[in-house]
Amino acid sequence: MKTFFILLLFTLSGEITVAQLVTVAQFPSPTGSAADASKNKKIRICTPSRAGLIGQESLYVIKSHGKEIMGNQLNSLDPQAIKSIHVSKDSKDTEKYGQAGKYGVVEITLDDEKYPNAYKTVQIDSVKKNN
């Protein structure tokens, strides 16, 4: 279940790139021999997330130790440190964050007991991005 939420989180992120891997062996070669074309080569097709293109990005809120960090500091976040993820798209739920939460809010709660320093790592990354 945690894996599903992590995948959902990265899907919603405006900075994440969507990648698709295709094995060449699945397609016949123009010469008629798939063995000649394949050798298990892979083609990677990357496209940017549509969220960044249309300008409607969700607000990410990381909660831990009774504090909150708002922003996209997800690169320094250890997925194992995530206790729960709550996605709010209803205006009732996003009132708490005002205009910043207009296009939805992704609230990530960290497991303070197992990973007491995870919040500190995200906080340091947040300061670096803002400076």
N, C-alpha and C positions, 0 to 999 in steps of 0.2 A: 504494500500500500504506500509506503514511504517513497519507493521508487517511482510510482505513478505520480505522486505529487511533485517530485523533483523534476520529472519530465514535463509536467504541466507548467511548472515554474519557468523552465528554460524555454518552453514554447511561447509563453507570453512575453518574455523579455525582448525588448527592442534591440538589444545589442547582440543577441545570439544569432549565429548563422546556421541555416538549415543545410545539412549535407546529405547527399544521397549517393550510396555506393552501388555500382552495378558491375557484376562480373561479366567480362566480355564473352566468356564461354557460353553464356546463355543465348547468344545471338549467332546465327550462321554467318560465316565470312562471305564476302563477295565472290571469292574463288570457289566456294562450295564446301570447303573443308573447315569445320569449326576448330579442329585441332591446331591448324596453322595460325589461326587468329587469336587463340586464347592464351595458353600458358598461364592461366589464372591472373591475368592483368586486371586491374580495376580502374574504373573511371570515376572521378569525384566531381560532382556538379554542385556548386555552392551558390546559393542565392540569399540576399539579405531578407531579414524578417520584414513582413509588411507593416508591422506596428510602427517602426521608425519612419517608414515612407509616408504614412498617412498622418503622422504626428499625434496619434492617440495612444500614448503609452500609459500603462498602469503605474500606480505608485507602489513601491516596495517598502514595507515597514518591517524591520528586524527587531524583535522584542527579546529582551533578556535582562535578568536581574532588576525587573521593574522599570527598565528604561527602553527607549525606542530610538532607532536610527532610521531616517527616511532617505531613500535614494536607491541606487543600483549597485551597491557594494557586494555583489554576489560572487565575484572572482575569488575573494579571499575566504569565502564561507565554505567550511567543510560540510559536505552533504550529510555525513554521519551525525553532525551536531544538531541537525534539525529535529525538533520534537514534533512540531505540527505546522501545517500550512493551511491558511484560511483565505479563500478567494472571495471577495465581495464585489458584486457588480450592481447591486441595488442602491439607489440613491439614498435610501434610509441608512444603509450600512456605511456609505461613504461620506455622510454629513460630518462625521467626526474629523475628517481631514480636509474639508473645504474644497476649493478649486483643484488642489493637488490630487485629490481622489476622484475627480470627475469621471475618469474613464476606467475606474475600478481600482481596488486596493488588494494587494497580495500581502497578507500578514504572515510573517515567518517567525515562529516561536522557537528559540533555541533550548536545548536540554542543558540547563545550568548545572545539574548534578553530575552528569557524565562528562560534560565539556565546559568547565567553568571559565576557561580562557578564550572560548570561541568569540564571545562578544567583544572582548578587548582587541582581538585580531581584526574584526570587522570595523571597529571604531578607529583603529590606526589607519586602515585603508581608506576610510571615509575622510579623515583629516588630510591624507596625502592627495586625494582627488580634489578636495576643495581648495587646496593651496596652490 
